[in-house]
Amino acid sequence: MKDPVIVATGITYDRESIQRWQSHGKNKSCPVTNQLLPIASEFTPNHNLRRLIEAWCASDRVVPAPSKQSSLQLKLIAINLIKNLKLQELQLESLKTFESLASESENNRICFKDVGVVRAMVTIVVSCYQNGTTVGLKEALNVLYLVGFTEDETRSVLEEYDRILNSLTWVLGFDASYNDTTMKLHALVLLKDLLNYGNSHVIERLKLDFFKTIVVILRQRETKNLEERIKEGLHVLLSTCTWPRNCSMMIQAGAVFELVELELGSPNKETTELIMAVLFHLCSSADGRAQLLGHAAGLAMITKRMGKMGCFKRWSGLEQLRNYVWCYK
Protein backbone atom coordinates (compact mmCIF):
# COMPACT_ATOMS: atom_id res chain seq x y z
CA MET A 1 0.00 0.00 0.00
CA LYS A 2 1.44 3.35 -1.08
CA ASP A 3 -1.41 5.87 -1.00
CA PRO A 4 -4.09 4.81 1.54
CA VAL A 5 -7.55 6.33 1.08
CA ILE A 6 -10.89 5.86 2.85
CA VAL A 7 -13.93 5.14 0.66
CA ALA A 8 -17.58 5.90 1.39
CA THR A 9 -18.06 2.65 3.36
CA GLY A 10 -15.24 3.53 5.78
CA ILE A 11 -12.80 0.91 4.47
CA THR A 12 -9.22 1.91 3.61
CA TYR A 13 -7.70 0.82 0.31
CA ASP A 14 -4.68 1.71 -1.75
CA ARG A 15 -5.84 4.47 -4.14
CA GLU A 16 -4.61 2.83 -7.34
CA SER A 17 -6.00 -0.58 -6.36
CA ILE A 18 -9.54 0.64 -5.65
CA GLN A 19 -9.51 2.77 -8.82
CA ARG A 20 -8.52 -0.29 -10.83
CA TRP A 21 -11.33 -2.29 -9.16
CA GLN A 22 -13.88 0.38 -10.08
CA SER A 23 -12.65 0.84 -13.65
CA HIS A 24 -12.66 -2.81 -14.72
CA GLY A 25 -15.75 -4.96 -14.94
CA LYS A 26 -18.10 -2.19 -13.83
CA ASN A 27 -17.65 -3.11 -10.16
CA LYS A 28 -20.05 -1.00 -8.11
CA SER A 29 -19.56 -2.47 -4.65
CA CYS A 30 -17.03 -2.17 -1.86
CA PRO A 31 -14.86 -5.34 -2.02
CA VAL A 32 -15.00 -5.82 1.76
CA THR A 33 -18.57 -4.83 2.73
CA ASN A 34 -20.25 -5.49 -0.64
CA GLN A 35 -22.20 -2.26 -0.19
CA LEU A 36 -22.84 -0.06 -3.22
CA LEU A 37 -19.95 2.27 -3.89
CA PRO A 38 -20.37 5.07 -6.46
CA ILE A 39 -17.91 4.78 -9.34
CA ALA A 40 -17.09 8.48 -9.06
CA SER A 41 -16.57 8.21 -5.31
CA GLU A 42 -14.45 10.88 -3.64
CA PHE A 43 -11.65 9.33 -1.61
CA THR A 44 -10.47 10.69 1.73
CA PRO A 45 -6.71 10.39 2.31
CA ASN A 46 -5.89 8.28 5.38
CA HIS A 47 -3.10 10.49 6.72
CA ASN A 48 -2.54 8.45 9.91
CA LEU A 49 -1.98 5.22 8.00
CA ARG A 50 0.21 7.00 5.45
CA ARG A 51 2.46 8.31 8.25
CA LEU A 52 2.67 4.78 9.71
CA ILE A 53 3.65 3.38 6.31
CA GLU A 54 6.32 6.06 5.87
CA ALA A 55 7.64 5.42 9.39
CA TRP A 56 7.78 1.68 8.73
CA CYS A 57 9.62 2.24 5.46
CA ALA A 58 12.13 4.46 7.24
CA SER A 59 12.68 2.08 10.18
CA ASP A 60 13.08 -0.97 7.92
CA ARG A 61 15.14 0.94 5.37
CA VAL A 62 12.59 0.23 2.69
CA VAL A 63 13.00 2.49 -0.31
CA PRO A 64 9.62 4.25 -0.76
CA ALA A 65 8.01 4.36 -4.17
CA PRO A 66 8.99 7.42 -6.19
CA SER A 67 6.50 10.24 -5.85
CA LYS A 68 4.16 10.66 -8.79
CA GLN A 69 2.41 13.69 -10.15
CA SER A 70 -0.83 14.69 -8.48
CA SER A 71 -4.04 14.32 -10.48
CA LEU A 72 -4.06 18.06 -11.14
CA GLN A 73 -0.45 18.05 -12.35
CA LEU A 74 -1.12 15.07 -14.59
CA LYS A 75 -4.20 16.72 -16.10
CA LEU A 76 -2.17 19.85 -16.88
CA ILE A 77 0.52 17.69 -18.50
CA ALA A 78 -2.13 15.88 -20.57
CA ILE A 79 -3.71 19.17 -21.71
CA ASN A 80 -0.33 20.44 -22.91
CA LEU A 81 0.38 17.15 -24.67
CA ILE A 82 -2.97 17.37 -26.48
CA LYS A 83 -1.97 20.84 -27.71
CA ASN A 84 1.37 19.43 -28.91
CA LEU A 85 -0.45 16.77 -30.95
CA LYS A 86 -1.45 19.53 -33.37
CA LEU A 87 2.23 20.27 -34.11
CA GLN A 88 3.64 17.80 -36.61
CA GLU A 89 7.17 17.93 -35.16
CA LEU A 90 5.91 17.17 -31.62
CA GLN A 91 3.10 14.75 -32.39
CA LEU A 92 4.96 11.42 -32.23
CA GLU A 93 6.90 12.38 -29.11
CA SER A 94 3.68 13.46 -27.39
CA LEU A 95 1.96 10.19 -28.33
CA LYS A 96 4.83 8.17 -26.87
CA THR A 97 4.61 10.20 -23.64
CA PHE A 98 0.86 9.50 -23.46
CA GLU A 99 1.55 5.80 -24.04
CA SER A 100 4.16 5.68 -21.27
CA LEU A 101 1.96 7.50 -18.74
CA ALA A 102 -1.15 5.45 -19.60
CA SER A 103 0.71 2.20 -18.97
CA GLU A 104 1.98 3.47 -15.59
CA SER A 105 -1.17 3.42 -13.46
CA GLU A 106 -4.95 3.35 -13.35
CA ASN A 107 -4.97 6.83 -11.83
CA ASN A 108 -3.22 8.20 -14.92
CA ARG A 109 -5.77 6.58 -17.20
CA ILE A 110 -8.67 8.04 -15.20
CA CYS A 111 -7.12 11.52 -15.39
CA PHE A 112 -6.72 11.12 -19.15
CA LYS A 113 -10.42 10.42 -19.52
CA ASP A 114 -11.28 13.63 -17.70
CA VAL A 115 -9.34 15.93 -20.05
CA GLY A 116 -10.40 14.50 -23.41
CA VAL A 117 -7.49 12.22 -24.28
CA VAL A 118 -9.88 9.64 -25.79
CA ARG A 119 -11.18 12.18 -28.32
CA ALA A 120 -7.63 13.27 -29.12
CA MET A 121 -6.53 9.68 -29.82
CA VAL A 122 -9.61 9.00 -31.95
CA THR A 123 -8.76 12.10 -33.98
CA ILE A 124 -5.23 10.77 -34.58
CA VAL A 125 -6.50 7.33 -35.66
CA VAL A 126 -9.06 8.83 -38.05
CA SER A 127 -6.44 11.22 -39.44
CA CYS A 128 -4.06 8.30 -40.14
CA TYR A 129 -6.86 6.51 -41.98
CA GLN A 130 -7.78 9.55 -44.06
CA ASN A 131 -4.16 10.35 -44.96
CA GLY A 132 -3.08 6.73 -45.44
CA THR A 133 -0.21 7.03 -42.95
CA THR A 134 0.76 4.88 -39.97
CA VAL A 135 2.99 7.41 -38.17
CA GLY A 136 1.71 7.59 -34.59
CA LEU A 137 -1.06 5.05 -35.27
CA LYS A 138 0.39 2.30 -33.08
CA GLU A 139 0.84 4.66 -30.13
CA ALA A 140 -2.65 6.19 -30.45
CA LEU A 141 -4.28 2.75 -30.62
CA ASN A 142 -2.36 1.58 -27.57
CA VAL A 143 -3.42 4.63 -25.55
CA LEU A 144 -7.06 4.06 -26.55
CA TYR A 145 -6.73 0.37 -25.63
CA LEU A 146 -5.27 1.22 -22.21
CA VAL A 147 -7.68 4.05 -21.38
CA GLY A 148 -10.78 2.44 -22.92
CA PHE A 149 -14.21 3.85 -23.73
CA THR A 150 -17.02 4.52 -21.31
CA GLU A 151 -20.59 4.10 -22.55
CA ASP A 152 -21.11 7.87 -22.79
CA GLU A 153 -17.78 8.37 -24.57
CA THR A 154 -18.68 5.68 -27.09
CA ARG A 155 -21.92 7.35 -28.06
CA SER A 156 -20.18 10.70 -28.37
CA VAL A 157 -17.31 9.27 -30.43
CA LEU A 158 -19.68 7.50 -32.83
CA GLU A 159 -21.73 10.66 -33.28
CA GLU A 160 -18.81 13.01 -33.88
CA TYR A 161 -16.33 10.68 -35.58
CA ASP A 162 -18.43 8.48 -37.85
CA ARG A 163 -15.26 7.32 -39.60
CA ILE A 164 -13.78 5.63 -36.53
CA LEU A 165 -15.32 2.26 -37.45
CA ASN A 166 -13.85 2.52 -40.95
CA SER A 167 -10.51 3.54 -39.46
CA LEU A 168 -10.35 0.50 -37.16
CA THR A 169 -11.47 -1.81 -39.97
CA TRP A 170 -8.67 -0.32 -42.09
CA VAL A 171 -6.15 -1.33 -39.40
CA LEU A 172 -7.50 -4.88 -39.39
CA GLY A 173 -7.01 -5.04 -43.15
CA PHE A 174 -3.24 -4.47 -43.01
CA ASP A 175 -1.51 -7.28 -44.91
CA ALA A 176 0.80 -9.80 -43.27
CA SER A 177 3.91 -7.92 -44.40
CA TYR A 178 3.07 -5.14 -41.93
CA ASN A 179 3.54 -7.76 -39.21
CA ASP A 180 1.98 -6.06 -36.20
CA THR A 181 -0.72 -8.27 -34.72
CA THR A 182 -0.82 -6.17 -31.53
CA MET A 183 -2.30 -3.26 -33.47
CA LYS A 184 -4.96 -5.59 -34.88
CA LEU A 185 -5.77 -6.90 -31.41
CA HIS A 186 -6.18 -3.36 -30.08
CA ALA A 187 -8.37 -2.42 -33.05
CA LEU A 188 -10.57 -5.48 -32.45
CA VAL A 189 -11.02 -4.69 -28.74
CA LEU A 190 -11.95 -1.09 -29.55
CA LEU A 191 -14.37 -2.22 -32.27
CA LYS A 192 -16.02 -4.62 -29.82
CA ASP A 193 -16.46 -1.87 -27.22
CA LEU A 194 -17.85 0.60 -29.78
CA LEU A 195 -20.33 -1.92 -31.15
CA ASN A 196 -21.41 -3.10 -27.69
CA TYR A 197 -22.29 0.46 -26.68
CA GLY A 198 -23.38 1.65 -30.14
CA ASN A 199 -27.04 2.08 -30.99
CA SER A 200 -28.96 0.20 -33.66
CA HIS A 201 -28.32 2.94 -36.22
CA VAL A 202 -24.58 2.19 -36.03
CA ILE A 203 -24.92 -1.59 -36.22
CA GLU A 204 -27.34 -1.55 -39.15
CA ARG A 205 -24.96 0.61 -41.24
CA LEU A 206 -22.17 -1.99 -41.31
CA LYS A 207 -21.04 -3.05 -44.78
CA LEU A 208 -20.07 -6.37 -46.36
CA ASP A 209 -16.39 -5.38 -46.45
CA PHE A 210 -16.47 -4.98 -42.67
CA PHE A 211 -17.54 -8.61 -42.19
CA LYS A 212 -15.11 -9.85 -44.84
CA THR A 213 -12.31 -8.24 -42.84
CA ILE A 214 -13.42 -9.89 -39.59
CA VAL A 215 -13.62 -13.28 -41.30
CA VAL A 216 -10.08 -12.83 -42.64
CA ILE A 217 -8.94 -12.08 -39.07
CA LEU A 218 -10.46 -15.40 -37.91
CA ARG A 219 -8.59 -17.14 -40.73
CA GLN A 220 -5.17 -15.70 -39.92
CA ARG A 221 -2.94 -17.93 -37.83
CA GLU A 222 -0.02 -15.74 -36.74
CA THR A 223 0.88 -17.13 -33.32
CA LYS A 224 1.28 -13.80 -31.50
CA ASN A 225 -1.97 -12.82 -29.75
CA LEU A 226 -3.77 -15.54 -31.75
CA GLU A 227 -6.19 -16.68 -29.04
CA GLU A 228 -7.05 -13.12 -28.00
CA ARG A 229 -7.58 -11.96 -31.59
CA ILE A 230 -9.91 -14.86 -32.35
CA LYS A 231 -11.92 -14.30 -29.18
CA GLU A 232 -12.29 -10.56 -29.82
CA GLY A 233 -13.23 -11.21 -33.46
CA LEU A 234 -15.95 -13.62 -32.33
CA HIS A 235 -17.26 -11.04 -29.87
CA VAL A 236 -17.53 -8.53 -32.73
CA LEU A 237 -19.55 -11.02 -34.79
CA LEU A 238 -21.75 -11.93 -31.83
CA SER A 239 -22.55 -8.29 -31.04
CA THR A 240 -23.75 -7.69 -34.62
CA CYS A 241 -25.31 -10.98 -35.73
CA THR A 242 -28.68 -10.37 -34.07
CA TRP A 243 -29.58 -8.29 -37.15
CA PRO A 244 -30.76 -10.48 -40.08
CA ARG A 245 -29.08 -8.14 -42.57
CA ASN A 246 -25.75 -8.56 -40.82
CA CYS A 247 -26.20 -12.33 -40.65
CA SER A 248 -26.71 -12.39 -44.40
CA MET A 249 -23.48 -10.45 -44.97
CA MET A 250 -21.55 -12.70 -42.57
CA ILE A 251 -22.72 -15.77 -44.48
CA GLN A 252 -21.80 -14.09 -47.75
CA ALA A 253 -18.33 -13.38 -46.32
CA GLY A 254 -17.85 -17.09 -45.54
CA ALA A 255 -18.18 -16.83 -41.76
CA VAL A 256 -19.91 -20.21 -41.32
CA PHE A 257 -17.06 -22.10 -43.00
CA GLU A 258 -14.42 -20.29 -40.90
CA LEU A 259 -16.35 -20.91 -37.68
CA VAL A 260 -16.47 -24.63 -38.39
CA GLU A 261 -12.73 -24.60 -39.14
CA LEU A 262 -12.06 -22.82 -35.87
CA GLU A 263 -14.12 -25.34 -33.89
CA LEU A 264 -12.33 -28.25 -35.55
CA GLY A 265 -9.11 -26.81 -34.15
CA SER A 266 -10.29 -27.76 -30.63
CA PRO A 267 -10.39 -24.28 -29.05
CA ASN A 268 -10.98 -23.67 -25.35
CA LYS A 269 -14.45 -23.76 -23.82
CA GLU A 270 -15.04 -19.99 -23.95
CA THR A 271 -14.12 -19.79 -27.64
CA THR A 272 -16.31 -22.81 -28.45
CA GLU A 273 -19.30 -21.18 -26.77
CA LEU A 274 -18.75 -18.01 -28.79
CA ILE A 275 -18.49 -20.02 -32.01
CA MET A 276 -21.69 -21.91 -31.29
CA ALA A 277 -23.55 -18.75 -30.31
CA VAL A 278 -22.68 -17.07 -33.62
CA LEU A 279 -23.48 -20.24 -35.60
CA PHE A 280 -26.86 -20.39 -33.89
CA HIS A 281 -27.79 -17.00 -35.36
CA LEU A 282 -26.28 -17.70 -38.78
CA CYS A 283 -27.98 -21.07 -39.11
CA SER A 284 -31.36 -19.52 -38.38
CA SER A 285 -31.41 -18.76 -42.12
CA ALA A 286 -31.50 -21.25 -44.98
CA ASP A 287 -28.30 -19.86 -46.49
CA GLY A 288 -26.44 -20.35 -43.22
CA ARG A 289 -27.63 -23.94 -42.87
CA ALA A 290 -26.67 -24.64 -46.46
CA GLN A 291 -23.17 -23.28 -45.86
CA LEU A 292 -22.80 -25.40 -42.73
CA LEU A 293 -23.86 -28.53 -44.57
CA GLY A 294 -21.55 -27.55 -47.41
CA HIS A 295 -18.59 -28.02 -45.09
CA ALA A 296 -17.59 -31.69 -45.06
CA ALA A 297 -17.28 -31.72 -41.28
CA GLY A 298 -20.10 -29.29 -40.42
CA LEU A 299 -22.79 -31.75 -39.40
CA ALA A 300 -20.30 -34.08 -37.72
CA MET A 301 -18.99 -31.20 -35.63
CA ILE A 302 -22.50 -30.28 -34.43
CA THR A 303 -23.25 -33.93 -33.60
CA LYS A 304 -19.99 -34.25 -31.69
CA ARG A 305 -20.78 -31.18 -29.65
CA MET A 306 -24.23 -32.57 -28.88
CA GLY A 307 -22.45 -35.51 -27.27
CA LYS A 308 -20.75 -33.12 -24.90
CA MET A 309 -23.79 -31.14 -23.81
CA GLY A 310 -22.53 -31.24 -20.23
CA CYS A 311 -19.98 -28.62 -21.27
CA PHE A 312 -22.71 -26.27 -22.47
CA LYS A 313 -25.23 -26.09 -19.65
CA ARG A 314 -25.14 -22.30 -19.74
CA TRP A 315 -26.07 -22.15 -23.43
CA SER A 316 -29.13 -24.07 -24.65
CA GLY A 317 -28.93 -22.99 -28.31
CA LEU A 318 -26.72 -25.92 -29.36
CA GLU A 319 -29.59 -28.41 -29.49
CA GLN A 320 -31.76 -25.94 -31.39
CA LEU A 321 -28.90 -25.36 -33.83
CA ARG A 322 -28.63 -29.11 -34.38
CA ASN A 323 -32.40 -29.27 -34.99
CA TYR A 324 -32.18 -26.43 -37.51
CA VAL A 325 -29.57 -28.31 -39.51
CA TRP A 326 -31.26 -31.72 -39.31
CA CYS A 327 -34.60 -30.28 -40.42
CA TYR A 328 -32.89 -28.56 -43.35
CA LYS A 329 -31.14 -31.78 -44.32
ABEGO torsion letter per residue (X at the ends): XABBBBBAAGBBBBAAAAAAAAABGGBABBAAAGBBBBAABBBBBBAAAAAAAAAAAAAAGBBBBBBBBBAAAAAAAAAAAAAAAABAAAAAAAAAAAAAAAAABAAAAAAAAAAGAAAAAAAAAAAAAAAGBABGAAAAAAAAAAAEBBAAAAAAAAAABAAAAAAAAAAAABBAAAGBAAAAAAAAAAAAAAAAABBAAAAAABBAAAAAAAAAAAABABABGAAAAAAAAAAAAAAAAABAAAAAAAAAAGAAAAAAAAAAAGBBAAAAAAAAAAAAAAAABAAAAAAAAABAAAAAAAAAAAAAAAAAAABAAAAAAAAAAAAAX
